[in-house]
Amino acid sequence: TAKETLFYKACDNKIVGYQWIRTDTPTRVAQTAGSKVSKLVPTLLMRTAPATDRMIVGVSTWFWVPRVAWKPISVTAWIQTPGGPVSVTTTATPNNLIYSPGDGRASVSCAGPGRAWSASLGDRATTNCMYAYKSASHTQAVRVYNTKMSIQWKVTWRSSLGLRGTLP
C-alpha cells in the first residue's frame, strides 16, 4: 500500500487547499533526476606523470583529473500531481579520485581532483594522489597492469516540497 502525506497550499498565509501526495513521490522523482544527471557526468580525463607507457618501478606516479572537469552537475526533474507539479533537483558533486593500479595492491584514494604535475615542480614535489609500483608489469603473465581511475560522487537531492536526501 502506498502512503500519502497531506500538504496544504497557502497564499498570503491563508490556506487555499489541501492535497494528498504519495510519500514516495520525491524519492521517485529524485531517482529520475539521478539517472538524468548520471548521463551528464563527463568522461573521465585521466592524466598521469610519467605517462602510462613510461612508468618506472619505485618512482611515484602522479595521477589527476583536469580541474575543469571537477565540478558539480545538477539536473531538475518534475512530475505533475493533482496538487500541482513536484520537482526535485539532483546534484552530483565529485568527491574523491580513486586510482586502481592493477598490480594486486589496494587502490589509492585522494580527496579532490589531484594536483597536475608539471616539469617546473621538479622531481621532489609530492601530491596526495600518487602511487609507486613495486615491480615491473613485464614480470606478470599478461605483461601489463590494467589500471583504472574513477571518481566517487556525492549525490544529493532536494524537492519543491522541502524534502531532501542523498542517493547511493
C-alpha positions in Angstrom: 0.0 0.0 0.0 1.2 3.5 -0.8 1.4 6.0 2.0 0.5 9.6 1.4 1.2 12.9 3.2 -1.3 15.8 3.4 0.1 19.0 2.1 -1.6 22.4 2.0 -1.4 25.3 -0.4 -1.1 28.7 1.1 -1.4 32.2 -0.4 -0.6 35.2 1.7 -0.6 32.9 4.8 -4.1 31.7 4.1 -4.7 28.1 3.4 -6.4 27.8 0.0 -6.5 24.0 -0.4 -5.2 20.6 0.7 -3.7 17.8 -1.3 -2.6 14.2 -0.5 0.6 13.3 -2.3 2.3 9.9 -2.2 5.1 9.9 0.3 7.5 8.2 -2.2 6.9 10.9 -4.9 10.0 13.0 -4.1 12.2 9.8 -3.9 10.8 8.6 -7.3 11.5 12.0 -8.9 14.9 12.1 -7.3 15.8 8.7 -8.9 14.6 10.0 -12.3 16.7 13.1 -11.9 19.6 11.0 -10.7 19.6 8.9 -13.8 19.5 12.1 -15.9 22.4 13.6 -14.0 24.5 10.4 -14.5 24.2 10.9 -18.2 25.7 14.4 -17.9 28.8 13.3 -15.9 31.8 14.0 -18.1 34.0 11.2 -19.4 37.0 10.9 -17.1 40.1 12.6 -18.5 42.9 10.6 -16.7 46.3 12.1 -16.5 49.5 10.6 -15.1 53.1 11.6 -14.8 55.1 9.8 -16.0 52.8 8.8 -18.9 51.2 5.4 -18.6 53.6 3.8 -21.1 56.6 5.2 -19.3 56.1 4.5 -15.6 59.2 3.4 -13.6 59.3 0.9 -10.8 59.9 2.7 -7.4 59.2 6.2 -8.9 55.9 7.7 -7.8 53.4 8.2 -10.5 51.2 11.2 -10.1 47.5 10.9 -11.2 44.9 13.6 -11.6 41.9 14.9 -13.5 41.9 18.3 -15.0 40.2 20.8 -12.6 37.8 22.0 -15.4 36.1 18.5 -15.2 35.9 18.6 -11.4 32.6 20.4 -10.8 29.1 19.7 -9.6 26.4 18.8 -12.1 22.7 19.4 -11.4 19.5 18.5 -13.1 15.9 19.1 -12.2 13.0 16.7 -12.9 9.4 17.1 -12.1 6.1 15.2 -12.2 2.5 16.6 -12.3 0.3 15.7 -9.3 -3.3 16.7 -8.5 -1.9 19.3 -6.2 0.5 20.8 -8.8 4.0 19.9 -10.0 6.5 18.3 -7.7 10.1 19.0 -8.7 13.4 17.5 -7.5 16.9 18.9 -8.2 19.6 16.3 -8.0 23.2 17.4 -7.7 26.3 15.2 -8.2 29.4 16.6 -6.7 32.8 15.0 -7.3 34.3 13.9 -4.0 37.3 11.5 -4.3 39.6 10.4 -7.1 40.4 6.7 -6.9 43.4 5.0 -8.7 43.4 1.2 -9.0 46.9 0.3 -10.0 46.1 -3.2 -11.4 49.1 -4.8 -9.7 47.1 -6.5 -6.9 47.7 -3.9 -4.3 44.9 -1.7 -2.9 43.5 1.3 -4.7 44.7 4.8 -3.7 42.0 7.4 -3.0 42.5 11.1 -2.6 40.2 14.0 -2.0 39.7 16.3 -4.9 41.0 16.1 -8.5 44.7 15.7 -7.6 47.5 18.1 -8.4 48.6 18.4 -12.0 52.3 17.6 -12.5 54.5 19.9 -14.4 58.2 19.9 -15.1 58.6 23.2 -13.1 57.6 21.3 -9.9 60.8 19.2 -10.1 61.3 15.6 -9.0 61.0 16.1 -5.3 57.4 17.6 -5.3 54.7 15.4 -3.8 50.9 15.1 -4.1 48.3 13.1 -2.2 47.4 11.5 -5.5 50.4 9.3 -6.3 51.4 5.6 -6.4 54.7 3.8 -6.7 54.9 0.4 -8.4 56.9 -2.3 -6.6 57.5 -4.5 -9.7 57.5 -4.1 -13.5 54.5 -5.2 -15.5 56.6 -7.3 -17.8 57.1 -9.7 -14.8 53.4 -10.5 -14.9 51.8 -13.2 -17.1 49.7 -10.6 -19.0 52.8 -8.3 -19.2 50.7 -5.1 -18.4 48.9 -3.7 -15.4 45.2 -2.9 -16.2 44.9 0.4 -14.3 41.6 2.1 -13.6 40.8 5.6 -12.4 37.4 6.6 -11.1 35.6 9.4 -9.4 33.4 8.9 -6.3 30.5 11.3 -6.5 28.3 12.6 -3.7 24.7 12.8 -4.9 22.1 14.8 -3.1 18.6 15.9 -3.9 16.0 18.5 -2.7 12.4 18.7 -3.6 9.9 21.6 -4.0 8.1 20.1 -1.0 11.1 20.9 1.2 12.3 17.4 1.4 15.9 16.4 0.8 18.2 13.4 0.9 21.1 11.5 -0.7 21.3 8.8 -3.4 23.8 5.9 -3.4 
